[in-house]
Amino acid sequence: MTSTWRLGYRPELDGLRGVAVALVFLNHAGVPGVPFGAPLGCDVFFVLSGFLITTLLLEERDVQGRISLKAFYARRALRLLPALAVFVLIIDVLAAVHPVDGWDGVGSGSLWTALYGLNWATYARSHVAPFAHLWSLSIEEQFYVGWGLVLLLVARFSSRAPALLATLALCAASLALRWIWWSHTGFGVYSRLYYGTDSRVLSPLLGAALAIGVGWPVVRSLARRLAVPLLGLGLAALALSVHGRGPIDNNPWHFGYLIPELATVAILAGVVFRQTFVNRLLGHPAVVHLGRRSYAFYLWHVPILSWFAVNGRPPWPQKVLALALALLAAELSMRFVERPFLDLKHRFGRTPSQAATAPGHR
């Protein structure tokens, strides 16, 4: 499974995170023009997560000759748990001191957040506000646990072919499950497709398939030659997806998710293998800055928005204030919570790419 190709640090991938979390914020803030910004942003995050995590694990396999699940899970914990623990603690204290309208599930939300089961709790319509938006983190963590085990098994082979075949088989299974759930008409079908791990895991698996595929020189060569059309098609598909998706009743394959998922794969392939104007835009320092703080920004933006909400949405001046406070919270989290723990990740092994890409998503 060895490959001489290395991802290295790509600031434009941080920039892609920044764009994704910006779409999520605009949607949740009720800004006109991005009615599907939050679902689209989650699609981008999921695909990017699968791509980065798989790339880093395969590079670990190439450099060290094996994949250490213990080290992998330790790095994930150092990246994700400190900021999340501080966030949950502060929200719990704020809810006790000053109850906020809509925060009717702080206790159960804290529990499900700690268990990384918020996607299923949200689907079951449990009261988990103001933590409900963290359902996507639960899906990612569940993916990390299962995917690490899969790669540990297939990494025993010298070729990447078994890993790619296993990934594509899981992609097909997830897509089939979307069809099965869609065919069950009635209450909760859309929520089941949206929050179910089995149906949403297709996104990171597509990113993983790309990460495995680029181990072959022929795939990298093809990606370089097709980078510009891939970027064009991907950006056009994402732009259309922001403004609307087909109704689920007329969408048996649930292309509302599949189109932005495939679009993100196309953009990743184009951005990673050829420098274009898109790389320069995504690599702008302001966009990269937001992307590297996107995890804490994502944690904090929903409760901050809900704090200022009037009839479900904050007025425009409060939207701007909420944005400023979310950016401030993300900066404080990065400087005083996340970075000290990120500095400890080297104790659990780091590949050349890991030293800079710092996956952790959001």
N, C-alpha and C positions, 0 to 999 in steps of 0.2 A: 504494500500500500504506500510505499515511499514515493515522495514527489519532491523535486528540487524547487518548486515554486513556493514563494512565501508571500503572504498578504502584506506584511509590514503595516506601518501606520498610515491610514488614509483619512485625512481630516474631512473629506467629503462625506464619509460615512457618518461621522459625528454630525455633519451638516444635515444629512438626511434625517437623523433623529430630531434635529432642531425643527425642521419643516414639519415632521409628523406631529410633534407635540404642540406646535403652533396651531395646526389644523384642529387638534383636539380641543385646545383652549377656545378658539374662535367658535367652534360648534357649541361647546358647553356654555359659553357666555351669551349665546343667542345672537351672534353677529350674522346679519343677512349674507347670503351668498355661499355659505358652506354648510348646508343642511346635513351632510353626511361626513363632515370633517372628522368627527370622533371615531366612527367605525373605520373610516379609511386610514386614519392615523394608527389605529390598532393593527390593521392589516400590515402596514409598513413595518411596524415594530416587530410583529411576529416573524415575518419573513427575514428581516435583518437579524433577529435573534438566532434563528436557525442557521443562517449563513455563518455568522461570526463564531458561535459556539462550536459548530462542526469544524470550521477551519482551524480554530485554536486546538481542539482536541486531536485532529489529525496531524497538526504540526508537532504537538507533544509526542505523538506516536512516532513521527519521523525522527525527531531529535533524540528522544530518550528510549526509543524502542518499545514503549508500552504506554498505556493510558492509565493513570492513577485516578480512580473514582474518588478516593479519599481526598486527594489534593483538589480535584475538580469541585467537589461539593464544599470544601473549605473555602475555596476562592469565591464561589457563589455566595456563601454565607457572609463573608467579609464585605462583599460588594453590596449586598441587598439588605441584610438584616439590621445593621446599625441605624441607617436612615429611617427604615420602616419602624423600628422600635421607638425611636424618638418621636416620630410622627404620631404613632398611636398613643403614646403616653401624653403628649401635649393635647391632642384632641380629647382624650378622656378627661383630662383636668379641665379644659375649657368647657366641656359639656356639663361637668359637675358644678362649675362656678357660675356659668352663664348659659343656660339652656337656649338653644337656637331652634327656630321653627324648621321642621324637616329632619332634625337630628333625632329621630325616634328609635334608632337602633344601634346606639353607641356600644352598649354592652355586648350584644350578639355580634355586631360588626367587628369588634376587637377580637373576639374569639375566632371567628371565621377567617379574619386576616392572619392571625397567628398560625392557623392550620392550613393556610393557602387553599381554602375551599370556597372562596367568595363567589366564584362563578356558579357553583351549584346552589349556594345559598340564595344568590340573586335570582336564579332561575326558579327556585322554590318560593320566591316572593317573600323571603324572610326580611325582617326589618334590620337593615345593615347600614343605613345612612349614618354618618357621612363617609362611609368606606366603600360604597357600592362600586365606585369607579375602579377599584383595585381588582375587580374580577379578572382583568387581563393579566395582572401579575400572577394570579393563581394558576392560570393556564400555562404561563411560561415556566413557573416552578415545577408544575407537574410534568411538563415536557422535558425539563432538564433532568429530572429524576429518571424518567423512562429512557430518554435518548442516550444518556450516559451508559446505561446498561446495554443498549443495543450496539453502540459503537464498541464497547468493550468486547463484545462477542465477535463482531465482524472484523475488528482490527487484527485478529489473529491471522487473517489471510494476507498474503503478500500483495495481492491485487486489490484495487478499489472496486472492482466489478461486483463482488458480493455485497459490499456496503451500498452501492448504488441500486442494485436490484432490491435489496431489503427496503431501502428508502422509498423507491417507486411503488413497491407493493403496499407499504403503509399509506402512501399518498392515495393509491387507488381505493384502499379500504376506507379511508376517511371520506373520500368523495362519495363512495357507495353509501356510507352512513348518512351523509347529507340527503341523498336521494330517499333513503328509507324514512328518515324523519320528515322530509317534505311530504311524502305520500300519506302520512298520518295526519289528515286534516283535523282541525278542531283547535280548541284553546291551547295556547302555549307552544304551538309548533315553531313559530318564529323565534321565541325565546329559547327553545331547546336547541335550535340551530345556532343561535347567536352565542349562547353561553356554554354549550356543551364542549367538553374537552375533546371528545372523539371527533366532532365535526370541525372545530377550529384548529386542531393540531395540524391540519393540512398546510396552513400558512408556514409555520417554522419548518415543516418537512420539505416544502418546496425550496426554502432557503438552504436547507441541508443538502438537498440533491444538487443544487448549484455548487456548493462548496466541495462536494465529492467529485463532481464532474470536471471541475477545473484542474484536477490532478492530472488529467490527460493533456498533453501538448496540443493535440488536434482540437480539443474543445476550446482551449485558450486562443489558439489561432483563429478559430471561427468567430469567437466572441470579439476579438480585435477587429476583424473585417466587418462584422455586422454591428459594431458598437453604435454608430450614428443612427441607423434605422431602429435598432433596439431602443435607444433612448427616446427617439421620436415617438414610436408606438407606445412605449411605457408612459411617457409624460402625457400624451394625448388621452390614454385610457384613464390615468389617475385624475386628470382634469375633468373628464366626463363623469367619473365616479363621485367626485366631490359634490356635483350638482344633482345627482339622482341615481337611483338604482331601480331596476325593474321590480314590480310587485312580486312577492313570493308566490302568489297564486299562479302567475304566469312564468314562473322561473324554476322549472323542475330541477335543474342542476345548480341552482342557487348561484348563478353567475354574478350576482351582486357582490359576492365575496371573491369568486374565482378571478374576475377581471382585474381588480386591484392587486390581488396576490401575484398573478402572472406578470402584471405591469411592474411590480416592484422587483421581481426576478430579472426582468428585462433591463430595468434601470441599473440594478446592481451589476449585471454583466457588462453593461456599457461603461459605467463609471469606473469599475475596477480595472478594466483592461485597455482603456484608451482615454487620454486627456482631451476633454472637450470644454466648451463653454459651460456645460452643466457642472463639470468638476469645479470650475472657477466660481460659479454661483454658490454651490453647496459648500465650497471651501472658504467662503467669506468669513473673516474672523468673528463677526457678530453671530452668524448662523452656527458656526462651530462652537462658539461659547455657550449658546443655548443648548445645543445638542449634548455637550458634555455635562450639563446640569439638568438634562431632561428628566432623569429619574425622580429627583426631588421636586422638580417643577410639577411633574405629573401627580405626585403624592399630594401636594399642597393646593393645587389650583381649584379643585372642586369644593372643599370645605371653605376656602376663602370666598369663592363666588357665592356659595349658599349663605354665607354670613351677611352678605350685602343684598341678598335676593329680596325683591318685592314682587309679589304675585308670580313667583317662580323664576324670575330673571332680574338681575341687578340693573338699575338704570345706567345710562351711558357713562356718567362720571364715575360711578362705582365700578363699572367694568374696567376702566383705565386704572383706578386705584387697586382693584383686585389683581390686575396684571402686574403692577409694580410690586405689590406685596408678595405675590407668588415668585417673582424673580428674586426678590430679597430673601425669601425663605430658601429658595434653591441655592443661592450663593452662600448663605450661612451654613446650610447643610453640607455643601461641598467642602467648605473651608474647615469647619469645626467637627464634623461628624464623619463624612465619607472619606476624605483624604487621609486622615490618620490611619484608618483601617485599610485603605487601599495600599498604603505603604507597607503593610504586613503581608501582602499577597506573594511577595517574592519568596517567602518561606515555604511556599507550597508549589514551587516550580513555575517558571514563566517561559513561554516560547518567545522568539523574537517579535512576533506580532502582538502577543499579549502585553508586552511592555508598554504599548501605546494605545491599542484600541480600547482597552478597558471596557469590555462588554458588560452589560448589566442592564442596559436598555432602559430608557426613561430616566 
